[in-house]
């Protein structure tokens, strides 16, 4: 019973010590899991390897009794252990050279990445299906270059694009809104159609919004607000706004980002970049437009929009720059932002 407990304990201690020595000898920050495994392998290999070599060399008889002087047998065993240890270090170096620490994800990370990839592929196929359903296949190829489309066909395609963007969701709607301001890039019918895009969405349940607010504030709502309306004043696809009153009586508006908005936008940005890359590679108009660079710029802008700390800082900069004019009654009003550690999502 004692041996059953002692052997694993000694093996674990030996493995840790071997790993520590190996990391110091190699001089590289080798991951502990692999050093621990190699240490265990060295520990359990010592005895059988030493026995086999000693028996083969005639230092130990077939009965296990030494046939050479004890000091010679002991020295031989120590040297054998040293060789086994050196082989373990060599194995660790080879493993680190082939698979550097951190290059092989753990099983949990592999499963998580597989699930994310699966969701991304499903979403990508969903976006392509939406484009096909609204007759936008021609935009993904150069078929339209064979002839100049008629005005009616262009207008019909533009309306189909608007319908597809609306169905695809927040990221694509915002892309359409940005493109609606670029008369230098798009024909008139597209600009006019895209200018009709509006982001509307059903509000999140109050319980979800309350949890977001309390997480951002780091405490109960009552510590900051005397009152906050559960029904939003306005709701869009990324955020919604609630009327509220601070504990000192100041009336405020609370802008709260939907908890799933950031993850959805990040997934859609990845798909948008892939689509832009495909369009630029397969169509002349995509290359002329610079679709991939345009998509990357939009992605950076949208990520900044999701970080309310940037909006907070920009508002304060405008307040400081226009403060004198606002006080002089120049008709300019800059909203006052109540910051608590520059919140990111509220």
C-alpha angles and dihedrals in degrees: 000000000000091000091051089058099037099051097056090043093051090044091053093048091047092049092051092048092046091049092050092049091046093051090051094047094047092044092215129111096251117185115262097228093062094041089051092050092048090048091053090048091052091048095052093041096054099076100043093042093048091047093049095048093043092050092046091049092049094241090119123036127230089264091057095251118131114254093188130059113291094243091054091047092048092049090049092051092048090051090049091052089049091052091049089050091049090050089052090052090049090051090050091050091050092048091048091049093051099037110020117207110278095020093096111062120221119252093259090053091048091053091047092049091047091053091047091049091049092051091046093052092048091049091047091052089046091055091048090050090052091050091049093047091056094047098254098133090109091060090060094056141036095253091110089059091070089074139010109257118235120249092252091051092049091051091047091051091048091053090048089052091052091049091049093049091050091051094045093061144231102334094050093043090055090048089054091049090053092048091050088069094052105086087155090066107033135050118255097257091056093048092050093048095046092050087069092065114116128176109229127162141164111262122256116252113271092241091060093046092046090054091052093050094048092047091052093045092045093228146040119317090239091068090067108017128054088192138001126183113239092207110073122239089218136357129201133170096271104030145001133213128227129192112237145164125225121228089259091057098258113147112229143168117233117210112201126187116224108252094232096043098091095049092047093048092049091051092048092047089057090052092044091054091050091050091048091051090050093047093048092049096046106034135057093215090053091055092046091049094046091232097182095049089046091051092049092051090049091049092053091048093049093049089053090049090056091055104078091189087074091050088049093052093044092051091051091049091053090047091054093044095048099030095109093048092048091051090049090060096249091154094258121127122185115192115244113237120209104210127196106182088328097284117227102206106022 
